[in-house]
Amino acid sequence: MCNLENAQVVIEVPKDELEQYKEKIATYLYRDGVLSAYQARLIVGITRREFEELLARYDVALDEIDDTN
């Protein structure tokens, strides 16, 4: 797992597309092993079940979800 304690990324997107970008970023960072499922869920602000559905929408494999951190 990558340590992101001091990382900051600023991306300007249209307000009406913000949630879609957050979903994509969180999903792909989870897929690439940069974020845990818990961290990705925090970015998007969804439940574990909703995260599982989100992964399916973006065709990302569901690993054993460790929802601790």
Secondary structure, 3 states (H helix, E strand, C coil): CCCCCCCCCCCCCCHHHHHHHHHHHHHHHHHCCCCCHHHHHHHHCCCHHHHHHHHHHCCCCCCCCCCCC
